[in-house]
Amino acid sequence: MICASHPASTPWVVLGLTVVVALTLWVRLANPTGWLGSDDVGYHSAAEQVLAGDQIRRIHHHYARMAVILPVAASMHLFGESPTTVALPMLIASILCVLVVAAIGKLVWGWWEGLCAGTIVAVLPYFRVLSTAGYPDVHVCLWAATATLLALLAARSTSRRQCVLLLLACGFALGLAISAKVYAAPVAAGIAVILWTTGPRTIRSRLAHALLVAAGAALFAIVEGSFYHWAAGDFFYTFHAHRQAQSGIEEIMHPAGAPSAVGFAAFAWHRIAMMFDPARSGWGWLGCFFWPAIIVTLIASRRGRFLGVWAAAMFLTLAVMPIRLADGVQFTPVFHGRHILPACIPFALCLAWLMRCGVQATVGPQRLGRAWPVAFAAIVAISLGGRHQLNGFVDRDTSRVGKAMSQVIAAANWDENRPIFMTPSTYWRYRILFPQTLRARLRVAAASDAPSWWRDVSIDIAQRHAVLPDRSQAYLIATPRQLRGETEYWDYGVGLPQERLASWQEIPPIIGISRYSDKTIGPSGQGDGEGEPLLVLVGGNANAPTTLAGAPGQ
């Protein structure tokens, strides 16, 4: 079952790469994910603090991902501050990752497999959606794939000096992948297989190669520590931030006790079988081939065995990894298709190899090149056939509030003499949506007994804190729950001062974006029969339009 490599002409390869890159751009720019008001907020805030030279004071794992923060900061420095500039590094990383995957396929088997694997990664639903949002997962995939490519090149190098440099670079790239998200660590299993099975096979040479990779990773750790010594005043900030995140996860978990063999097997199977459910995995119908492709490659391909090890290690480590054992086995509650996304790289390569074997057995090796367009079309059709399956990820509550916020900003006739108040979390999440003409007037109000975490999340939020004035002196943007003095789950306990809300609650909103339509709620407080508003603007004396362009989503 080990298929032979098939040579390809240079024009065919150039055309194929051009088509794959064009596809990568098209499926992203045709329907970009945009601002989700979730994890992207943390990377934006950290980049903002880096650019301002302001010391990071919040201990949070989103602020500890240097491999994501610095590209975002560079994009904001070059192109200004906007949701687009925050997501731009992810778009660039996704294109580069597709090219790196194609290069890995070429090194292991040939350009046919490389181009097919690049196509699979380009259209994989989760990868596609995360390529136009300020999330770290695409960067993880890029650096994990780059580390693997460098390991392959080092294993094939005939120059000792070149091999040393490539292995050091491999370790550095591995450090970048882990910096973007610690879940990237299992890629080291695939690199270990490459170093063990290729090149000189003496124990001494293998140990030397492993030490060079470790030295590259250590060099990255020094660079990262030096950066955070400057940015946060703590060389070990990354460790402390992830430790804090671990403690936060443990607080919401309950000891499960030592599971029986049957209970553990059921638990493990539930997660392993997730890949057979296109909607639940987030990988679409292509994800249904995950385990067949990995298992067949592990058994039948010596060249690609490291890919099977990488994918299996990535998936199984996160699927069954316990958070701690002190009070009974507690399994991570955050396991889902996004966190195992780096496994899509080896999966795409394994699936491409299997496709080549099937096509070659059907039409013969001489017609393999002509069959590539058919394979390309089949991959795209299978992926785009379930294009609505990630609505739950894209259309989350914070994203819908952000869309409603954009509508409020565009619709209101703002009085330039009145400040605009909101909760600290609302300001932190959505200040990026406001034009500079309005940004200067944004203020935050918080209940006196609210947790103080919000004072350190951005460079200016503490200075924007003010006493909520009378309704005639300011505007207030809030959700109905916030306006009642309660908090949204994404407020993390920091609500508006309830004692000062009485006068604001007595008047109808100027503008209310309905939860289920693009209609506004006028001064009478009555909408179009579509349910309570998602976001309201209260105070001032602006006149509300009757409709707004674009619905906040469902």
Summary of the structure (lengths in Angstrom):
residues: 554
radius of gyration: 25.8
end to end distance: 48.3
largest distance: 81.7
contacts: 1897
relative contact order: 0.10
helix: 63%
strand: 5%
